Amino acid sequence: MNEKKEKQANAWFGDALKLFARLNIWAVFPVLLAVLAGKYLDNYFGTKPWIMVALIVLAFNITVYKFWKEANKVL
């Protein structure tokens, strides 16, 4: 009986870690990509810092959208 409860607890914990990993990926990578691409494009076009700012805003919106979708899957 205890083994069954332990497996259920571990299954819940595993699902929580998977969700945590997915959300962290969506929090870090779009913004990191926006910063790197924005810096490169700003140096190329000489528009410091406007392209990077615009890309960071876009990345933030993408991150919020993906968080919303992941939350709706869970709830």
SVG drawing of the C-alpha trace seen along z (x, -y; Angstrom):
<svg xmlns="http://www.w3.org/2000/svg" viewBox="-8 -54 35 56">
<polyline fill="none" stroke="black" stroke-width="0.4" points="0.0,0.0 2.8,-2.4 4.5,-1.7 1.4,-2.7 1.2,-6.0 4.9,-6.6 4.5,-6.0 1.6,-8.4 3.6,-11.1 6.5,-10.6 4.3,-10.8 2.9,-14.1 6.4,-15.4 7.6,-14.3 4.8,-16.1 5.5,-19.2 9.2,-19.1 8.3,-18.7 5.9,-21.7 8.6,-23.7 11.2,-22.9 8.8,-23.8 8.0,-27.1 11.6,-27.9 12.5,-27.2 9.8,-29.5 10.9,-32.2 14.6,-32.1 15.1,-31.3 12.8,-33.8 14.3,-36.7 17.8,-35.4 17.3,-35.0 15.7,-38.5 18.7,-40.1 21.3,-38.4 19.4,-39.0 18.6,-42.6 22.2,-43.4 23.3,-42.0 20.7,-43.9 21.2,-47.1 24.9,-47.0 24.2,-46.1 21.7,-48.9 23.1,-51.4 19.8,-51.7 20.9,-51.0 18.8,-50.0 15.5,-50.1 15.5,-46.8 16.6,-45.0 13.9,-46.6 11.2,-45.7 12.4,-42.1 12.4,-41.9 8.8,-43.2 7.9,-40.6 9.7,-37.8 7.9,-38.8 4.5,-38.6 5.4,-35.2 6.4,-34.0 3.2,-35.2 1.1,-33.5 3.0,-30.2 2.6,-30.4 -1.1,-31.0 -1.4,-27.9 0.6,-25.7 -1.6,-26.9 -4.8,-26.1 -3.5,-22.6 -2.8,-22.0 -6.0,-23.6"/>
</svg>
